[in-house]
Amino acid sequence: MTDDLSVPRPKPGQLLARGVCRHLLGHDFVTVEELVPESGLRVDVMALGPKGEIWVIECKSGRTDFQTDRKWHHYMEWCDRFFWAVDADFPIELLPDRTGLMLADAYDAEILRLGPETKLPPARRKVMVQKFARHAALRWHAARDPQVGLAG
């Protein structure tokens, strides 16, 4: 009997997310991937900064990925700043000017443009910090004990 413990190859957007998370850690932000702020939405990366700031980063691997995304504008109400993370080949002229922009690869990222800051209301911030903490804790639990099969 053989156990197939191979890890699936990451998708292009997941590789961008990894680079974004690495970069943001250097700015003292902690991150989680694929967080659900509300039913029907799932952000690629949510970052929590040292002063409690909340950033959402959407990773786009190409023109089609961006053009078929109909939900991204709903993410802006769940963060203080919103960013796109794209690779060097992405046509950045497609991206809205009033959003943040990161150039990323699988190993790092660079913030090219800060989008406008729109502070979350205190009640929503509290909800998001709690979701962030629960998401991170569930992911850690699942990593430690994969047979539990937690949804996070």
N, C-alpha and C positions, 0 to 999 in steps of 0.2 A: 504494500500500500504506500502510495506517495502522497504527501500533502503539498498542494500547490500554494505556497506562501508568497508567491510573487506579488509585488506591488504593481498596480496598474500604472502605465506611463502617464504622467501628468499632461493635461490638456494645455494648449498655449495660454489661455487666460489664467490657469492655475500657476503657471511658471511666472507670469507677470506679477501675480499676487504675492508669490514668494519673494521676489525682488523688492516689491513695495514694502512688505512686512519687515524685511531686513533693513531697508533704508530708514523706515520710520522708527525702528528700535534705536537707531543711532541718534534720533531726536527725542529720545525718552518717551516715545509712544509705544503702548502695547497694542496688539492687534488680535483680532479673530477673523476667520474667514467664513463666508456663507451664513451670516447671521440673518434671522428673519425678524424685522422690526414689527411687522404685522402680517396677517395672513395674505398670501398672494405676492409678497415681496421678499426678495433675498439679495442682500448686498454682498458683493464680492469680498470686500475688506471693510471692517469697521475698526477705527483706531481710537484709543482713549489716551489723551495727552496728560502730561504731568500736572496741569492745572484743571483737569476735568473736561477739557475740550473734546468734542466728538467729531471725528471726520469720517466720511464715507468715501471709499474709492472704488470706482467701477472699472474693471479691467476689460479692455476691448482688444481682441486679437486681430481685427481687420475691419474693413469697410462694411461687409455684410453683417458681422457681429454687431456693429454700432447701429446700422440702419434697421435692423430687425428688433432692436430693443425698444419697446414701447412703455417701459415702466420706470426708466431711470429718473424722470423728473419727480416722481413720487418719493424718491429717496431723500430729496433735499429737505423735506420737512422733518427728517429724523436725525439731522446733524447740524453742526455749526458751520462746517465747510464741506463742499462736495468737490471731488476730483475725478478726472479720468486718468487711467494709467494705460499707456500705449507703448508699443515698441517703435524703434527708429524708422520702420517702413510704413507706419500708419499715416494716412493723409490727414494731418491735424487740422486742416482747414474745414473739415466736417464738424469739428467740435464747437459747441457754443462758446463764445468769448467770455461770458460771465460765469465760467466754471473754472475750477482749478485743473492743472495739467501736470502729469508726471510722465517722464520718459523712463521706461523700465525694461529690464530683461530678467532672466531667471535668477540673477545674482545681486542686483542692486537696482536703485532707481534714483532719479533726480527730479526735484520739484522745479518745473519750469515756470509755473504761474500759480499764484494763490488765487483762488476764487474769493468772492466776497464772503465776509463772515456774517452769518445770521444766527445770533444766539438763540439756542433752544429755550423755551419757557421752562422754569424750574421743575414743574411736575413732569414734563416730557423727558427732561434730562434724567430725573430720578428713575423713570421707567427704563430708559435706555441703558443707564449704568447697571441696573439690576439685570436686564436681559444680557448685557455683555458679560457680567460676572457668571451668571448661570450657564450661558453658552460655553464660556471658557472652562468652567468646572466640569460640565458634562463631557466636553471633548477630552479633557484630561482623564476623567474617569474611564471613558471608552478606550483611551490609549493604554491605560494601565490594565484594564480588564475587558478585552475585546469581545469576550463571549457574552457579556451582559447585553450588548447590542443596543446601547442607548441612542436615542435620536437627539441630536444636538443642534 
